[in-house]
Amino acid sequence: MSALRDHYEAVREEFGYDRPDVDIGSLSASLVDRAFVAATDADALRQAGDRDTLFVASAGLTGPPHVGTLGQMYAVKRFHEAGFDAQFLLADYEKYASDGRDLDAVRDLADDYRTFLDRIGYGGEVRTQYDDRGVMQTAFRLAPHVEFEDGPEFDAESTEWVRRVRAAYDDDQQPPADATGSTDFGSRTAELLCLADFLHPTVAGGYDQTVFVLGVDEHALALANDYYAAKTPFEPAFEGLFTRMVPGLDGYPKMAKTIPGSGITMEMAPGEVRRLVREADDGATPAESTVYQMLCLVSEHDGKRLDELADACRAGGEEWDAAVEAYADFLADLAAAWPA
């Protein structure tokens, strides 16, 4: 079993997460299970159609999106097309406060993300932290009740995949050139705003529950915000739904915006995207195939078609080769939609 599949099982077992093999509205259990690896509460997902539910995904603005980031975009795109309220959050103030990024550069990047989301057919809400005064007001309401220095400690054994991710960041990470660093206060401010992002929809936005779509590598964010929320007088209702990871290129364990060469990113020329998709097809089984995992996260396919493609990937041959070529064209067309 691969390091990534071992990691999935370890996370579900250690934190008591459910496997999200359930129908969510009109989205089939087959599709959901192929795109997502864990959920804080599968029953809450089953009941999403009976409650006023908002699905939220987000992106940290350190650079143009890679295919893993597109997975977050396509998650809320699918939920919106299934009739749910959906929101894509552009966390612009987070990178300004916690990393010291130039605010104008971050806001320009947020504009590019907004344009890109529109061009790929996402019809839900797009919001920035910069423009949302309501969430800032919620942050101030939370401020007297939280001390981030007393944060939760997670007694989870590091997996091989986590160790590889940490080593990749230690060895090869290249932060944006304008990231000048920040202060402890700046980092705490970013954490407070993140907490407000999680609580606002049900505390002040009128929703019955919020489902936050995160990569499974960021699942602890939902746990931490649940810990801090319990210290406040408010009664939010939010759950976490965690996507599968896209294995990185060139031996990297994941795609990352700040690790050059690890991913397929949308500022690449379409021809380069096609080449990298073809090179990523390494004959692996569906569970370990970079191309198949990208297909599950970023495509217009339903669960039935993904099942068929899993069979084709497993068998190899002309049908799978044709699917890889079609997907190379699909991702190249997405890259052509990037505005910068």
KANOR-V625655 format. One record per residue. N is the residue number from 0. SS is DSSP state (2 for helix, 1 for strand, 0 for the rest). D_CENTER is the distance of its C-alpha to the mean C-alpha in Angstrom with 1 decimal. Layout:
n->(N:N)
ss->(SS:SS)
d_center->(D_CENTER:D_CENTER)
//
This chain:
n->(0:1:2:3:4:5:6:7:8:9:10:11:12:13:14:15:16:17:18:19:20:21:22:23:24:25:26:27:28:29:30:31:32:33:34:35:36:37:38:39:40:41:42:43:44:45:46:47:48:49:50:51:52:53:54:55:56:57:58:59:60:61:62:63:64:65:66:67:68:69:70:71:72:73:74:75:76:77:78:79:80:81:82:83:84:85:86:87:88:89:90:91:92:93:94:95:96:97:98:99:100:101:102:103:104:105:106:107:108:109:110:111:112:113:114:115:116:117:118:119:120:121:122:123:124:125:126:127:128:129:130:131:132:133:134:135:136:137:138:139:140:141:142:143:144:145:146:147:148:149:150:151:152:153:154:155:156:157:158:159:160:161:162:163:164:165:166:167:168:169:170:171:172:173:174:175:176:177:178:179:180:181:182:183:184:185:186:187:188:189:190:191:192:193:194:195:196:197:198:199:200:201:202:203:204:205:206:207:208:209:210:211:212:213:214:215:216:217:218:219:220:221:222:223:224:225:226:227:228:229:230:231:232:233:234:235:236:237:238:239:240:241:242:243:244:245:246:247:248:249:250:251:252:253:254:255:256:257:258:259:260:261:262:263:264:265:266:267:268:269:270:271:272:273:274:275:276:277:278:279:280:281:282:283:284:285:286:287:288:289:290:291:292:293:294:295:296:297:298:299:300:301:302:303:304:305:306:307:308:309:310:311:312:313:314:315:316:317:318:319:320:321:322:323:324:325:326:327:328:329:330:331:332:333:334:335:336:337:338:339)
ss->(0:0:2:2:2:2:2:2:2:2:2:2:2:2:2:0:0:1:0:0:0:0:0:1:0:0:1:0:2:2:2:2:2:2:2:1:1:1:1:0:0:2:2:2:2:2:0:2:2:2:0:0:1:1:1:1:1:1:1:1:0:0:0:0:0:1:2:2:2:2:2:2:2:2:2:2:2:2:2:2:2:0:0:0:1:1:1:1:1:1:1:2:2:2:2:2:2:2:2:0:0:0:2:2:2:2:2:2:2:2:2:2:2:2:2:2:2:2:2:0:0:0:0:0:1:1:1:1:0:0:0:0:2:2:2:2:2:2:2:2:2:2:2:0:0:0:0:2:2:2:0:0:0:0:0:0:0:0:0:2:2:2:2:2:2:2:2:2:2:2:2:2:0:0:0:0:0:0:0:0:0:0:0:2:2:2:2:2:2:2:2:2:2:2:2:2:2:2:2:2:2:2:2:0:0:0:0:0:1:1:1:1:1:1:1:2:2:2:2:2:2:2:2:2:2:2:2:2:2:0:0:0:0:0:0:0:0:1:1:1:1:1:1:0:0:0:0:0:0:0:0:0:0:0:0:0:0:0:0:0:0:0:0:0:1:0:0:0:0:2:2:2:2:2:2:2:2:2:2:2:0:0:0:0:0:0:0:0:0:2:2:2:2:2:2:2:2:0:0:0:0:0:2:2:2:2:2:2:2:2:2:2:2:2:2:0:0:2:2:2:2:2:2:2:2:2:2:2:2:2:2:2:2:2:2:2:0:0:0:0)
d_center->(23.9:21.3:19.8:16.3:17.8:19.8:16.9:15.3:18.8:19.4:16.4:17.4:21.0:20.8:18.9:20.3:17.2:17.9:17.1:15.7:18.3:19.4:20.0:18.0:20.5:21.3:18.3:19.9:19.3:19.4:16.5:14.3:15.4:14.6:11.0:10.2:12.0:12.8:13.3:15.4:17.8:18.2:21.2:19.3:17.2:20.6:22.1:19.5:22.0:24.7:23.2:22.0:18.3:15.6:12.0:9.7:6.2:6.4:7.0:9.5:12.4:13.9:14.4:13.9:10.7:10.7:10.0:6.8:5.7:7.9:6.3:4.0:7.6:9.5:8.3:9.9:12.4:13.6:13.9:15.8:18.0:18.7:20.2:17.8:17.2:13.8:12.5:10.2:10.7:11.7:12.3:15.5:17.9:15.7:16.3:19.8:20.7:19.2:19.6:22.5:21.0:23.4:22.6:23.9:21.9:18.6:19.8:20.8:17.4:16.0:18.7:17.8:14.2:16.0:18.5:16.2:14.4:17.9:19.2:16.8:17.9:15.4:17.8:16.0:16.1:14.8:15.7:16.0:17.1:20.2:21.5:20.9:24.0:23.5:20.6:22.7:25.5:23.6:22.8:26.5:27.3:25.2:26.6:29.9:28.3:25.9:26.6:23.6:26.0:26.4:22.9:22.2:22.8:21.0:23.6:21.4:22.8:21.0:20.2:21.2:17.6:16.8:20.1:19.4:16.1:18.2:21.1:19.1:18.1:21.6:23.3:21.5:19.2:20.4:19.1:19.8:23.6:23.7:22.0:25.2:24.0:24.3:26.2:25.6:26.1:23.4:20.9:22.2:21.9:18.2:17.8:20.0:18.1:14.8:17.0:18.4:15.1:14.6:18.3:19.4:18.7:20.9:23.2:24.1:22.3:24.1:21.5:22.3:18.8:15.2:12.3:9.1:6.0:4.1:4.2:8.0:8.9:8.1:9.9:12.9:11.7:12.5:15.7:16.8:16.5:18.4:20.9:21.6:21.7:24.5:26.5:26.7:29.1:26.4:25.1:21.5:19.8:16.1:14.3:11.0:9.5:7.6:6.5:8.9:8.9:10.6:13.8:14.9:18.1:21.4:20.9:17.9:15.8:12.4:11.6:11.6:12.6:15.4:16.8:19.0:19.5:16.4:14.6:15.3:14.7:15.7:18.6:20.3:23.3:23.0:25.6:23.7:20.6:23.0:24.5:21.5:20.4:23.9:24.0:20.9:22.8:24.5:26.0:23.8:23.4:20.5:18.7:19.0:19.0:16.5:17.6:17.4:13.9:12.9:15.1:13.5:10.0:11.5:15.0:17.3:18.7:19.4:19.7:23.3:22.7:20.0:22.6:25.1:23.0:22.5:26.3:26.8:24.6:26.5:29.8:29.2:31.8:32.1:29.8:26.8:28.0:28.1:24.5:23.3:25.4:24.1:20.5:21.4:22.9:20.0:17.6:20.6:21.0:17.4:18.3:21.5:19.9:18.4:20.9:21.7)
//
